[in-house]
Amino acid sequence: MQEEPYVMVGGDGQYSYAKNSNLQRVGADHAKTLIIEAITENLDIDENVSCPNSNIFGIADLGCSVGPNTYVSMKNIIEAVVQKYKSKGRNLPEFQVFFNDHVSNDFNTLFANLPADRQYFGAGVPGSFYHRLFPKASLKFVYSAYALHWLFRAPPEVGDLDSASCNRGRLYYRNATKEVGQAYSAQFEKDMESFLSARAEELAPGGLMAILMSGRKDGTLPRQSSIGPQDLPLESSLLDLVNEGIISKDKMDSFNLPIYGPSAEEIKAIVVKNEHFDIVRLITLTSNSSLMPTVRRGV
Ligand SMILES: C[S@@+](CC[C@H](N)C(=O)[O-])C[C@H]1O[C@@H](n2cnc3c(N)ncnc32)[C@H](O)[C@@H]1O
């Protein structure tokens, strides 16, 4: 089955992601202290454990888009790691940052604006994070912000006009039937399993992965999602076009956005099932219901 990649608007014009990503920036700012704490308390920098014979500290930002948020997050992470090395009296490593996103992401804008004073070697890694992207045990820190709510694809049954789970008249699972919510939840579980299996190979033992993503409160159903209210005007505009006969009802009924905001309980169950990671923290940012699981690759 084909992946459905949707990339952000490139360049630095009025409608670009670079000029319209303040919401994500605020979330990342809230998460900064939590990331510093996780690195200070949980990152294993014992050279016998992580990447022996190498003084390279590999960091990946998965779903980095075009900036500027990724520059700020990479700087924060590196500062925290430097502090940790200094506090242990260890020689500082060389940092290599891998910026990952879909092939069609505007990597040119990303690289053109890399901070001149950066303390790392930068490289682009195009491709889907639902597959392997890096050599075995080559990373010590993986970060991903506001990207994992993008599913590999919308669950096929919600766009199947012959299925009982067909999501008629909606763009995604908000306010939809229980079956539609379940289909999205199952797709998220499947995608997250692929994501974790790939990262289990790539993260060095003792390495950390911090994920910041849109979610919903524990104890609520998918249909009560707080994700994507900005898509409701799009949904009602499409319905108007259907009513005016400009697009067909079947076309509207078979289209669904591949986005999903899980609860903390769902994430916990998937990580536990995977068995390669220990959850070191699983925090809900109350300001915007974002979830921040931080996991550690088992030694
Ligand atoms: C909302 S942007 C977040 C960008 C940045 N992390 C931030 O916090 O500002 C989500 C990004 O995730 C990327 N993305 C979504 N699914 C992906 C996948 N399977 N593999 C790689 N990147 C993906 C999108 O292309 C997009 O650039």
The ligand as a Tripos MOL2 file, in Angstrom:
@<TRIPOS>MOLECULE
LIG
   27    29     1     0     0
SMALL
NO_CHARGES

@<TRIPOS>ATOM
      1 C1          3.7390   20.1860   11.3810 C.3       1 LIG1
      2 S1          5.2870   19.8220   10.6530 S.3       1 LIG1
      3 C2          6.3560   19.8910   12.0710 C.3       1 LIG1
      4 C3          7.7210   20.4130   11.7100 C.3       1 LIG1
      5 C4          8.6900   20.6140   12.8600 C.3       1 LIG1
      6 N1          9.0090   19.3610   13.5110 N.3       1 LIG1
      7 C5          8.1620   21.6010   13.8550 C.2       1 LIG1
      8 O1          7.9120   21.2200   15.0140 O.co2     1 LIG1
      9 O2          7.9960   22.7650   13.4980 O.co2     1 LIG1
     10 C6          5.1860   18.0570   10.3760 C.3       1 LIG1
     11 C7          6.2920   17.5490    9.4730 C.3       1 LIG1
     12 O3          6.3340   16.1270    9.5470 O.3       1 LIG1
     13 C8          6.6470   15.6450    8.2600 C.3       1 LIG1
     14 N2          6.2430   14.2440    8.1580 N.ar      1 LIG1
     15 C9          4.9970   13.7270    8.2640 C.ar      1 LIG1
     16 N3          5.0270   12.4000    8.0890 N.ar      1 LIG1
     17 C10         6.3340   12.0600    7.8690 C.ar      1 LIG1
     18 C11         6.9900   10.8330    7.6040 C.ar      1 LIG1
     19 N4          6.3140    9.6780    7.5310 N.pl3     1 LIG1
     20 N5          8.3350   10.8480    7.4270 N.ar      1 LIG1
     21 C12         9.0290   12.0100    7.4980 C.ar      1 LIG1
     22 N6          8.4460   13.2190    7.7480 N.ar      1 LIG1
     23 C13         7.1180   13.2360    7.9230 C.ar      1 LIG1
     24 C14         5.8640   16.5690    7.3300 C.3       1 LIG1
     25 O4          6.3430   16.5100    6.0060 O.3       1 LIG1
     26 C15         6.0900   17.9120    8.0050 C.3       1 LIG1
     27 O5          7.2190   18.5660    7.5110 O.3       1 LIG1
@<TRIPOS>BOND
     1     1     2 1
     2     2     3 1
     3     2    10 1
     4     3     4 1
     5     4     5 1
     6     5     6 1
     7     5     7 1
     8     7     8 2
     9     7     9 1
    10    10    11 1
    11    11    12 1
    12    11    26 1
    13    12    13 1
    14    13    14 1
    15    13    24 1
    16    14    15 ar
    17    14    23 ar
    18    15    16 ar
    19    16    17 ar
    20    17    18 ar
    21    17    23 ar
    22    18    19 1
    23    18    20 ar
    24    20    21 ar
    25    21    22 ar
    26    22    23 ar
    27    24    25 1
    28    24    26 1
    29    26    27 1
@<TRIPOS>SUBSTRUCTURE
     1 LIG1         1 GROUP 0 **** ****
